[in-house]
Amino acid sequence: MNDKKFLAENFAHRPLGMRLAMLARLWRSVIDQALIDSGLTQSRWTVLMQLQVVERPLTVSELAFAMGIELPPLTRTLNQLAESGLIVRVEDKDDRRIRLVTLSAQGKHQVAQVNRVVEECQRKVSEGLPAEQLDQFSQTLNLLTENMSKLV
């Protein structure tokens, strides 16, 4: 990000919650920049990755909950992904009113490319950090997430 949208000055002096939010926004910006040639927006690549991680078809409500977003913007994104051939919506075999969302073959291929970009970004941003420190950071994030999930 060469346009100075993010200034790291005094970052360490901000409250933990603010730093977590800033770090998440900065991370998404790094990935957005790395994926600029793919034509995928943040809302699209995050949906694709969420569907891949879960490894099973999801209802739109389940997907919205997993991503922490509202249904209207997700529905727009799903429509765009379906039009692009990256996802498939199918009827639930037990309840025909419910639509399940899953990656198409093309979507699986696209998300594999996204994963390669994300892994390369992770490698770059973690340069100079010992493996033990990264592991500890991961464990800390997991515990913070677990504790926060009890508060909502």
C-alpha positions in Angstrom: 0.0 0.0 0.0 2.0 2.9 -1.3 -0.8 5.4 -1.0 -0.3 5.9 2.8 -3.8 4.8 3.7 -2.3 3.1 6.7 0.2 4.8 9.0 1.9 2.5 11.5 2.8 5.4 13.8 1.8 4.9 17.4 0.2 1.6 16.5 1.5 -0.1 19.6 0.0 2.6 21.8 -3.6 2.0 20.6 -6.0 -0.3 22.5 -5.8 -4.0 21.6 -9.2 -4.1 20.0 -8.4 -1.1 17.8 -5.1 -2.8 16.7 -6.9 -6.0 15.9 -9.4 -4.2 13.7 -6.7 -2.2 12.0 -4.6 -5.3 11.4 -7.6 -7.1 9.9 -8.3 -4.2 7.6 -4.6 -4.0 6.6 -4.5 -7.7 5.9 -7.5 -7.5 3.7 -5.9 -4.6 1.8 -2.7 -6.6 1.3 -4.8 -9.5 -0.1 -6.9 -7.2 -2.2 -3.8 -5.6 -3.8 -2.3 -9.0 -4.4 -5.5 -10.2 -6.1 -6.1 -7.1 -8.1 -5.5 -8.9 -11.4 -7.9 -11.7 -10.6 -10.9 -9.3 -10.7 -12.1 -10.7 -7.3 -13.3 -8.1 -4.8 -12.9 -8.6 -1.1 -16.5 -9.7 -0.7 -16.1 -12.3 -3.4 -12.8 -13.9 -2.4 -13.8 -14.1 1.2 -17.0 -15.9 0.3 -15.0 -18.4 -1.8 -12.5 -19.0 1.0 -15.3 -19.5 3.5 -17.0 -22.1 1.3 -13.7 -23.9 0.9 -12.8 -23.9 4.6 -16.2 -25.3 5.6 -16.0 -28.1 2.9 -19.8 -28.6 2.8 -22.7 -26.8 1.2 -24.0 -24.0 3.4 -27.3 -22.2 3.6 -27.1 -18.5 2.9 -27.9 -17.8 6.6 -25.1 -20.1 7.7 -22.7 -18.5 5.4 -23.7 -15.0 6.5 -23.3 -16.0 10.2 -19.9 -17.6 9.5 -18.7 -14.5 7.8 -20.3 -12.1 10.3 -22.2 -10.1 7.6 -25.8 -9.3 6.8 -27.9 -11.2 4.3 -28.5 -8.4 1.7 -24.9 -7.7 0.8 -24.1 -11.4 0.9 -27.0 -12.1 -1.5 -25.7 -9.6 -4.0 -22.2 -11.2 -3.8 -23.6 -14.7 -4.2 -25.6 -13.5 -7.3 -22.3 -12.1 -8.8 -20.4 -15.3 -8.0 -23.2 -17.5 -9.5 -23.2 -15.3 -12.6 -19.4 -15.8 -12.8 -19.8 -19.6 -12.5 -17.8 -19.7 -9.3 -20.6 -21.0 -7.0 -23.6 -23.3 -7.4 -26.9 -23.0 -5.5 -28.9 -26.2 -5.1 -32.1 -27.2 -3.3 -31.7 -28.9 0.1 -32.9 -32.5 -0.5 -34.8 -32.4 2.8 -36.4 -28.9 2.5 -36.9 -27.6 -1.0 -37.4 -24.0 0.3 -33.7 -24.0 1.4 -30.9 -23.2 -1.0 -27.5 -24.5 -0.3 -24.4 -22.8 -1.6 -21.2 -24.6 -2.7 -18.2 -24.0 -4.9 -18.4 -25.0 -8.5 -15.5 -26.7 -10.2 -14.5 -23.3 -11.6 -14.9 -21.8 -8.1 -12.6 -24.5 -6.6 -10.0 -23.7 -9.2 -10.3 -20.0 -8.5 -10.1 -20.4 -4.7 -7.0 -22.6 -5.2 -5.4 -19.6 -6.9 -6.5 -17.3 -4.2 -5.0 -19.6 -1.6 -1.6 -19.5 -3.4 -1.7 -15.7 -3.3 -2.7 -15.7 0.4 0.0 -18.1 1.3 2.6 -15.9 -0.5 1.3 -12.9 1.3 1.5 -14.8 4.6 5.1 -15.7 3.8 6.0 -12.1 3.1 4.3 -10.6 6.1 5.8 -13.2 8.5 9.4 -12.8 7.2 11.8 -12.6 10.1 9.4 -14.2 12.6 10.5 -17.5 14.2 8.1 -20.4 13.7 7.6 -20.7 17.4 6.5 -17.0 17.6 4.1 -17.5 14.7 2.7 -20.6 16.4 2.2 -18.7 19.7 0.5 -15.8 17.8 -1.8 -18.3 16.2 -2.7 -19.8 19.6 -3.2 -16.3 21.0 -5.6 -15.4 18.2 -7.5 -18.7 18.7 -7.9 -17.9 22.4 -8.9 -14.3 21.8 -11.5 -15.6 19.3 -12.8 -18.1 21.8 -13.1 -15.6 24.6 -14.8 -13.0 22.3 -17.3 -15.5 21.0 -18.5 -16.0 24.6 -19.4 -12.3 24.7 -21.6 -12.1 21.7 
